[in-house]
């Protein structure tokens, strides 16, 4: 397995997924797993070095990695730019690519110029060449990969992610507290829809004056989001980057969570974490987000960028119209990292035949 960064050094959805899948695969008795990425490596894994330096230098370091490979090896890339060529002394190795999102399109949404976006797209296409199988987390990204990158559907496997069921516990709600806490855990980027959530918040306060919104995360849009939240006073708190222990505490204090993404959402691992902690996530109909809650309560899905609909659904949830902690936890238990790892092993065996 080759990734971008280890989660311990660079928190984020892709890095969390890469790290958790590595751990799950190491628990499988029939697999021998090695993995490499930048940052502090998981136990038993490899680091390509620190997070600093240019992208070009990092790509070169990863490409020149000459880990011991043998004829039974399957190479599984989780970020197209980093990792060695799928070849050893005897020829080409089976290659799996995890498509976590369209790198070029994400860059366009952050304001990069057309030339840079085009260059990234061509580099993606180059690094995807020759892959035996692609893995996506949702049907939405399967369609993006097929339509935008011209990958045939028979080479795409949809394998939903898992959630660490040991790290979270479905604690009861706290009826004795005066504050009604709503939690949003997102990178502070424009496509994450936090601006829509802030526009919806006055409608929530109109019916729940004691409500408090806690926003966890950092990103390039932080300054403008803080500015937009200024009229809302101390009802909105920006918590910045926090560790997993503090995140668990915030789930216990919250009544629900919100994932208001507006573009390029592959699945939304944070929605599964919320469910594992017994808190219902209100999500948008963006990308793969609906897959996380559709089997629990379809009313938790609201239209992306619709502040009125989002505010109304949060208000209803605070009035009690939402799944219970036990129902959320039961739904989360249908998503297991061990099941996800077993599905990967089945795929690896199939492409080696």
Rosetta blueprint (number, residue, H / E / L):
1 X L
2 X E
3 X E
4 X E
5 X E
6 X L
7 X L
8 X L
9 X L
10 X L
11 X L
12 X L
13 X H
14 X H
15 X H
16 X H
17 X H
18 X H
19 X H
20 X H
21 X H
22 X H
23 X H
24 X H
25 X H
26 X H
27 X L
28 X L
29 X L
30 X L
31 X L
32 X L
33 X L
34 X L
35 X L
36 X E
37 X E
38 X E
39 X L
40 X L
41 X L
42 X L
43 X L
44 X L
45 X L
46 X E
47 X E
48 X L
49 X L
50 X L
51 X L
52 X L
53 X L
54 X L
55 X H
56 X H
57 X H
58 X H
59 X H
60 X H
61 X H
62 X H
63 X H
64 X L
65 X L
66 X L
67 X L
68 X L
69 X L
70 X L
71 X L
72 X L
73 X L
74 X E
75 X E
76 X E
77 X E
78 X L
79 X L
80 X L
81 X L
82 X L
83 X L
84 X L
85 X L
86 X L
87 X E
88 X E
89 X L
90 X L
91 X E
92 X E
93 X L
94 X E
95 X E
96 X E
97 X E
98 X E
99 X L
100 X L
101 X L
102 X L
103 X H
104 X H
105 X H
106 X H
107 X H
108 X H
109 X H
110 X L
111 X L
112 X L
113 X L
114 X H
115 X H
116 X H
117 X H
118 X H
119 X H
120 X H
121 X H
122 X H
123 X H
124 X H
125 X H
126 X H
127 X H
128 X H
129 X L
130 X L
131 X L
132 X L
133 X E
134 X E
135 X E
136 X E
137 X L
138 X L
139 X H
140 X H
141 X H
142 X H
143 X H
144 X H
145 X H
146 X H
147 X H
148 X H
149 X H
150 X L
151 X L
152 X L
153 X H
154 X H
155 X H
156 X E
157 X E
158 X E
159 X L
160 X L
161 X L
162 X L
163 X E
164 X L
165 X L
166 X L
167 X L
168 X L
169 X L
170 X L
171 X L
172 X L
173 X L
174 X L
175 X L
176 X L
177 X L
178 X L
179 X L
180 X E
181 X E
182 X E
183 X E
184 X E
185 X E
186 X L
187 X L
188 X L
189 X L
190 X H
191 X H
192 X H
193 X L
194 X H
195 X H
196 X H
197 X H
198 X H
199 X H
200 X H
201 X H
202 X H
203 X H
204 X H
205 X H
206 X H
207 X H
208 X L
209 X L
210 X L
211 X E
212 X E
213 X E
214 X E
215 X E
216 X E
217 X L
218 X L
219 X L
220 X L
221 X L
222 X H
223 X H
224 X H
225 X H
226 X H
227 X H
228 X H
229 X H
230 X H
231 X H
232 X H
233 X H
234 X H
235 X H
236 X E
237 X E
238 X E
239 X E
240 X E
241 X L
242 X L
243 X L
244 X H
245 X H
246 X H
247 X H
248 X H
249 X H
250 X H
251 X H
252 X H
253 X H
254 X E
255 X E
256 X E
257 X E
258 X E
259 X E
260 X L
261 X L
262 X L
263 X L
264 X L
265 X L
266 X L
267 X L
268 X L
269 X H
270 X H
271 X H
272 X H
273 X H
274 X H
275 X H
276 X H
277 X L
278 X L
279 X L
280 X E
281 X E
282 X E
283 X E
284 X E
285 X L
286 X L
287 X L
288 X L
289 X H
290 X H
291 X H
292 X H
293 X L
294 X L
295 X L
296 X L
297 X L
298 X H
299 X H
300 X H
301 X E
302 X E
303 X L
304 X L
305 X L
306 X L
307 X H
308 X H
309 X H
310 X H
311 X H
312 X H
313 X H
314 X H
315 X H
316 X H
317 X H
318 X H
319 X L
320 X L
321 X L
322 X L
323 X L
324 X L
325 X H
326 X H
327 X H
328 X H
329 X H
330 X H
331 X H
332 X H
333 X L
334 X L
335 X L
336 X E
337 X H
338 X H
339 X H
340 X H
341 X H
342 X H
343 X H
344 X H
345 X H
346 X H
347 X H
348 X H
349 X H
350 X H
351 X H
352 X H
353 X L
